Amino acid sequence: MLSVAQSGDAGEENYELLEDDEEDTFQPQKGNVVFACALDGWGFGISDFAEMYVSKLGASSAALQRALWGPRYYIAKTKMIVGKKAIGNTSKARPMFVQLILEPIWSVYQATLEGDRGLLEKVIKSFNLSVPPRELQNKDPKAVLQSVMSRWLPLSDTMLSMVVKCIPDPATAQSLRLARLLPKRETFENGEMSDVLAEAELARKSIEACDSSTLAPCVAFVSKMFAVPTKMLPRGEILNNPTDDGDSGECFLAFARIFSGVLFAGQRVFVLSALYDPVKVESNQKHVQAANLQSLYLMMGQGLKPVPYAKAGNIVAIRGLGQHILKSATLSSTLNSWPFSSMVFQVAPTLKVAIEPSDPADMGALMKGLRLLNRADPFVEVTVSARGEHVLAAAGEVHLERCVKDLKERFAKVALEVSPPLVSYKETIEGDITTNPLENLKLFFGGNSEYVEKTTQNGRCVVRVHVFKLPTPLTKLLDESSELLGDIIGGKSGQALKSLETSRGSIVEDENPIEALKKRMMDAIESEFSSSDTESEKLRTFWKDLFKRIWALGPRQVGPNILFTPDSGKSVEASVLIKGSPYVSDKLGFCNIDNNNNNNNGLNESSDETLLREEAESLESSVLSGFQVATSAGPLCDEPMWGLAFIVEAFVSPPPTDDNSSTTTATHHHHHPEQYGVFTGQVMTAVKEACRTAVLQRKPRLVEAMYFCELNTPTEYLGSMYAVLARRRARVLKEEMQEGSPLFTVHAYVPVAESFGFPDELRRWTSGAASALLVLSHWETLLEDPFFVPRTEEEIEEHGDGSSMLQNTSRKLIDAVRRRKGLPVEEKVVQHATKQRTLARKV
């Protein structure tokens, strides 16, 4: 028998105490790691060799499995397994993994590739392999190697055994996944709905138990639809079965997993969307459809095997749902069942292109093809932009290339024109680089800073706009919490809690999402002004007061731009200020609107002043609309604004009149049509133009998305790699050499606009030796002024008068976006004009 010697090191000996706090920890001795070579068709786990050596070494399989990985050594004389401390000379000692696993594999490779038949037959006899002599006599050593290794360590058996061992079976897995797939709903039970809720609970318990009996309600989930050419269907399935999409030649099958009951071919089921509620059947007719299942298939590689029925736990392809499901849905044999949660992807499609047919007459075929592609690919997104372009969003360049190929060859079958990638930008202003930011904020909110003034066409409303830049941590927080803010501002507290748990795993589940977001906003301000001096303390206090004046966020009500309410103490003669209300501050718990509005009751106002004040209150929505439009399309290239704070002071004056009578004024005010259009529209336009002009006057800057790039390259290709990074405007963060290898690891930031084709260029310049990993990191402001003109003596000396100066990067990007959107671009049509010379020869 084999014995294990005690080395005195409890940490080395006790394998049960290894880091096992996470279920997905990869450790070979656990059996969840396979060493494989797909080229030669072999693979093994530690347990495979442990079973081989049980009879030879006389040890238990569990003991060998623990010893075959790590610093364990086998001493043949004493038949003992010892640790590193029990070995006197470790330089010549070989760990058991090398001695008992790697060396036999190396010997097979050596014997096969060098043509040593004697050694090869010895290895075959040692491991009791049955290899046909005909395959051993093959003149190609690679074929002989594959024949021996695939019979000794078959890759398919190794992979299947690991799947069976490590992945739980459906009956065990469903009880663990049910909380995420089918979360419990809060319902108010009454007498009429008790039967419905009881049947829904029965379906839930059947799903949890993976009940495969015919009496259990049948529930399945369709995770995606995939297209299969009609000719790929089994024989006999094509006849008398028209395709789902007419003459497209494609048949859409549903990729589904059965969670309970039995699914039969020809069965009538209900297709439930994620918004279906069994308690409100009458109001949810649009969320449920009835469908007949034409055929069921087991997917065996690329083949489809028809089956009459399938039980719970199986994954099947279903035909007959092409007209009922777009992306995903729940199938149920009863209406009284809760639907599964919709599919959630870890990333979103970021690569967008505009697509159009080469021949405009093929637009109908393209639209049909886009509909088919949108149904066939669960990750692709097809939208129509504001300019009427058909925009295709994919996960990356390879995914986009595949989608375009499918459109050309399978779905649309027309020639296509694909635009360069559509890159999103944002617009902001340069921050104030001053020594006293507190005084600047006080001037700003006191109305003494620079402002832009616009007047409506009828002259009745004067709009003044102040703008300044928000602290960067607060901007990033608002940008990352857009979904949570939308749920909070929209009053969906339950969804807000769910969004908070999804986006921030570190937050306690019982924590109020509103209080959590409020705390994170205060933490963002404190991180920006983290010093302990008096100035920073005053700034933090000042921002706490500002958070009580948040009127709106933009764009789309949840963006990273803030509209603050104006100072109510300011006034203009014979005019009323549109005060607004801190609506968002109230929703976030910074203040209470009711308490703020109690002090203004208007008891001492005349009738004209009351009418004017009521009109000013009715124009608050116009100010908000103007702010939303302005922040959604900035002045540089109609891209959304980012990290800006606005104060809009709109003063409304009474309409001009020739008669001094107040009655005539009121009548004129309410019944005379506006000469310049609706007054609310004039106010909205004035606010929008004032906000855009204010941004232009405060040194506007372009903001671009950045990838975090991790590159691995050998030493000899470092120069080529840095040359590629320099051409892509990358910023290198650090470089370090990996210990024990000749590779360098380089971290850098690469602009998203420069990332297209980056991996291909990197492989081309480094002969395939370098690899890159790109992950979307953050938004970064371009420091270059797009409207730079030399003014100082040093600038004029360096750049001249600016007439012959090349455009900087920021201006090039802005002009490219403006050309794509059809906006005017300032550029010279003729760069170098010379007088035309006559070719005529005088006699």
Steps between C-alpha positions, in 0.01 A plus 500: 500500500606855436543725803506877526776644715429789732717792398421713800338768291131496570429756229660274237347176620139599558351540158155550645613837635586642159325815390154363449283795589386540139321229306670585171858477629701303245719236664622187316466279807130587512447360153381827344817549288583302187837504323435451129639522149221528245744472208607149598163401651596429860415638842517390861413599852687419818236240588567306176862434592405437862278212383782367279751483787265355766590139420865569422579699813245343732357828622150641514379716214423791732851501647661492157276773371612728784866411452525527121478878509730719705839453669466124561773249422487120460787292635504162323724324753281570800173535302422822685367841398685779676493877499770747404651513849560124508712513182866573563601603148203659320701596192485146358165402647201500267146571622252220452320696229821505295611149590172312455312712247717724285790261445281218357338750262840635398624146440209431263573817306871422487449140389247595234673800347845337506371167363606288798261206457644306793437778750155564354396134534631501856282800587198341330550179697559687826163675481310206340407693184337331200628678192448324162831406335383663178492843671842445660651431157390838363793692354374832640626528861225752582231250401664233714521744794132592472402133479692408816411804710129503407469138619707551812350834613186562290407866512124443459479263798705737716285803420171315545604350833604843629166649392310221674706538816517879529169623359191418707218306339176688415312377808774634730576814301146631467447536873817712514419717197130547564544818706665675203298343219158526661508750790202507732246773437320695771126455447194598699299185522123520490220249462467531124869458428577224752462224240725686253775555758472138619548369147792742443663378821449139388679579174783661695541194723499273195780708348698488823466120520560452124183290490499296177160333544223553247270637772734790585445834318736528205727807522795572268718803432611607152835675535546582130375444148745368242466469125557174317490462119189308405706241313678414828177370656453122525344325204123509504489818710505732199194357327164652598677737738541853360797696629452767761609777267362418159762482229798591723614137512555526876316322776510647851532256788464580868790399726314394815554321828213313663476573873196291593251261345515341157498686167333323205521569128170656388421624851321832548689730740487861616790732415553739794716812484703620800229759584217247528309494828257208559305706753414763234406282204251751353753784484787277377357370175792652306749305714361152426448303178381150421713286269517143371835322510561343159810291576750423774867425428797383701807694388777250431790717382389650170227242453139512616331181621116515514345374825131463591544641851762626745500498880615756755876556508549467123610767254307485173443695180137585430348579161186707463580802722667722237202732476444522877844563658753769414785434744388302807178395672345251743290205379231370732215257474295718736426870516540496878880501506758769561741568211876463531721805530623643171853431376768725648835535319818601681598740221311706245560521124738793457607488135242683288491552125247651261395261225318559172452313170724577204184530288228713665240273341612222736402692816201270558722191484745661744227581753370143479853365540562720805181368662614142440850574633360671809296187573778254420774666711407563865783748554469721193302826512333661199376859534412798284684822585348848508639558150326190363809277488469129570754444778636153572663450843729200558735377772821547302664497161476123454135497606424790266676328211289189557176701518576683173586169330170345617311802371663480158482123454203375703248758615500805267694349204587845361821702467554726803692815586636508854614828656810539716431424868278756673685616810319682779649815651393743769548874543611695804689816595843561642505507879591817686869484594498755778629525852162581655223268374267595787487864394429393141206285614361785710526738205335242279202435722477862600443595137813717480691271263499519123174400341338473158179686438239414238157653438197336348379632165204679653726665760297377796756260651867571574712190564834514679712185525801433724708184452789340689663159515400237756764314705622195309410239769142632511475492119618138486257401776202654319607332176536156658172527696275601209274192530470536875424874466234424242327258738523742794381808309227294335378382840586130450656426836488123457677512167746751647594252771548226238716728284707596802562137596593415141740789447653516847557162653676649802191683623293328762172370361294654780642847434259758359606569138419871533709537815781297343514723190477813714794378708705421189437851363628652823800265493579615145514863615713411801743306281538805273565731796666253735750731668437603859551874461228759559452570130416135420259483793318808373483350151347178633242698698424716197438191284268352762286811462519477120362145508178651636451698176511227233216569259574237235764273350572474131497373236203256513427605861787283638821629339817636664393867466315696770253785476489701825212723598575874474528733797142603580616836637602630157251702297471732203267798491141405401603136447449172681773239540429140402614349829464129434501245779769266638315193374804270479629617839165402648512155337854443629411612850709817514199725565120510511315693229194558718703680766672716236175616343318597818652848517351633174125538515459813283246673729614857418510462120272676253304307240752577222790390720313181590437422132862569415623279784269219391629534145858483628418179689347350184825574311713286734454199270628709206819584692548131582441398138754756378754370751442139392534583129817703560672231708409226250665689209794726582631785284818328375358204308151428641633247753365480859649731761694353791564626853347850477284698741256766378299775662225637277348834604194565285310826562149528356356848442138593425401529132524849347171684459378837378218513754585552867198303610583183684190333355622568149843367598356178632279457194794569267715261702259208481330534161733681259701247294878524522658662195821294537344164586409336827661677795601172669696401190674837492611457861628148434698617196648794691610276789655248259694765305613676818635174649688413181645851468607498866693178441672650194614800702653289780777324300315189374682168488429161345473188720582157353466145631819314594589132501731350759745291298721222635769383256739207521800495266852354483796731559605516135163641393470777761604768250243392243229485765577853623491625141148360457390656831641838398305497173181425697542793745542254787630602841728243662444453872766248596707211373641208692672175416331176594713290727621176349409595141636725225170692477433862590160611626404854402193689627368791296190707425385491136222728365199305375512697174851366434434140605343373177749275326744536790543125574560422131759775464671390821525140381626614158780718640606244762467191276221367720713501815304770686146475631265768631199500732266801481250589774285815504643713782379861527429832329790741463507867399718603207706793626549650153299810416309430175487877427864576582635822344851632584469815712799537729849582378625147573207341312544733201870427494434124501192478276506824301171674436320164491407505131735213410461308826364145474181408685552339837358160591195641676397710201550206262272280710234772521505563125476126430189467718344812347555366148338170596199678645468742206585808706693793347879476522742790469767389257687625198371343182809610306823469696754623243360702208718610208422689185412270211765495228399505136618216289475696178831577330543844359634514147 
